[in-house]
Amino acid sequence: MDPVDPGRTEFLLGRMRSGDPSAEEDLLAHLYRELHALAERGMRRERSDHTLQPTALVHEAWMRIARGADTPVWEGRGHFLAVAAKAMRRVLVDHARRHKAEKRGADAARVELDAVLAELEPRALDVLALDEALERLSARDAELGRIVELRFFGGLTTAETGEVLGLSVRQVEGAWVTARGWLHRELRPKGAE
């Protein structure tokens, strides 16, 4: 995949900030492959029979970003990617809630843990339980919550997460270890040692 021109991204975000109505469509076209790659990475963790595809995830997240009542004033590419990760998280969680409701109380939609979390315990993770645990983690430490959201739901690498949050790779790696440990304890089945 060819790298996205950051100068063009900043230019288009500036056009959006200034109210140019065509900038939104130009930005989506410019960042589409990057957003699609993030969605594909995120969807690899989903159950194999998941009905939502990466393309649909990108489009639904984009609709939430661009058409939302509280569309932010973009501070740059990193800010945009952070908002995209949050939108993808919301889409996946809402999809899981609908799926659970359709099954009338059956098990919630499952998401396979990424390679780092999978080291802790090879099992599927309930995306709704992860969302609830992430809310608790964010209440305790907002930065740790953002790191998990960007890495897990947004599919960002450690370096990309650091870029978005203004942290060094080393800081992100340390925080990621802390967040993984906390989530592992929170998501462990009750009574498991």
N, C-alpha and C positions, 0 to 999 in steps of 0.2 A: 504494500500500500504506500503510495506516495505521501510524504509528509504534508500536512496542511500548512499553508503559508500563514504564519502568525501575524504578519503585517496586514494581510488581506482580512484576516479575522478581526483584528482591532479596527480596521477601517470600516467594516460592515457593522460592527457593534456600535461604533461612533455614529454611523448613519441611523441606526435604530434609536440611539439615545436622542438624536436630534429630530426624531419623528418621521423620518423618511419611510413611507408605507411600503415601498418596494424592497427595502433593506431586509425585511424579515424573510422573504422568499429567497433572496440572494444568499443570506446567511445559511439557511437550511441547505440550499444546494451546495454551498461551499463546505459545510461541516458534515454533510450527510454520511459520507464514508466513515468518518471518525466516529460519529454517533452510532452508526450501524455496527462498527467493530466493537464499541463498548457494549452494545446490546447483545451481540453474539457472545462476548465473553461472559456477560451476565446470564444469558440463557443456557450456557453450558451447565450451569448448576441446577437448572430446573429439571423436574421429572421428565422422563422420556415421552410421556403422553400429553405433555403440556400443549394446550391449544393456542397459546399466544406465541407468535413467531417474532424473531428480532425486528423484522421490518415493521410489524404492527406495533411492537414496543416503542420503536423510534417515533413512529407517527403519533401514537397516543401521548407519549411524553412530550413531543414537540407541541401538540395541541394544548397541553397543560401549561407549557412554558410560554408560548407565544400568545395564547388567548386568555391566560389567567388574569383575574381581576387585579392581582398584585404582582404583575410582571415587574421585575426589578429593573433598576437602571444598571445596565451591565458595566461592571468595573474592568472587564477584560476577559480573555479566554478562560483563565482559571475559574473565575466567578461563574461564567457560563457553564463550564463542565461540572462544577459543583451543583448548580441548579438542575442540570440535566440528570445527574446521578440521583438527586432527590426526587425528581419527577419519575424516573424509571422505578425507583423504590416504591413510590406511591402507586404506580400502575400495577406492579407485580403484587403488592399487598392487596389492592382492590380486587385484582383478578383472583387471588387466592380466596378472598372473602366470598366473592361470588361463587366460586367453585365449591367452597365449603357449604354455602347456603343451598346450592343446587343438589348437593348430596344429602341434604337434610340432616346435618349433624355428623356425617361420616368424617373420617380423618381429613384434616386440612391439607391443602396442596403441599407437596413436598419439594424441597429444594436440596440438591446435593451440596455438601460443603465444598468450598474451593480447596485446592491442594494444601494450603497452609492449615486451614481449620480441619481438614480431613485427617491430618496427622494425629490430631487429638483423639478422634473417635470415628471409625468408619461407619457412618450412618447417614440417613437422610435427615434433614432439618425442616421442621415446620416453619414456613416463611412467616406465618402469623406470630408464632412464638418468638422468632428472631426479631420481628418488628417490635413486639412488646418489650423484649429484653433490650433492644437498641434504644427504645424510649427511656427505659430506666437508666441505662448507661449514660445517655445524653444528659439526663437530669443530674447525674453525679459529676460527669466530666464531658462538657459539650465537645471539646476537641477530640476526645477518644470516640465519641459517637459519630462525628463527622468523618474521621478516618475510616471507621468500619463502613459507613454509608458509601464513601467514595470507593473503597477497595472492594467491598462485597457487592453492593447494588450497582455501582457505577462501573465496576470492572477496571478501575484505574490501577496502574502500577504504583509501586512505592515512590518512584521518582515523580510521576504525575501527581500523586497525592500531595507530595511535598511542595510541588509547584503551585498547586491550587491553594494550599493552606499557608504558604510562605514558611515552610519548615524544611530543614535539611533531611536528606534521605535517612541519615542516622537517627534523627528525632522521630521520624515516621516509623522506622523499624522498631525502635524501642516502645513507642506507643502501641504499635500493632501487637507486639508480644503481650503487653499489659491488657489490651482490649480482648485478645484471643483468650487469655487466661480467665478474665472476668466472664466472658460469654460462655466459655466452657463450663464454668461452675454454675452459671445461671440456667443453662439449657440442658444440663445433665438431668436425666430422668430422676424424679424424686425417689429417694431410698438407694440410689446407686452410689457406690463409694469409689 
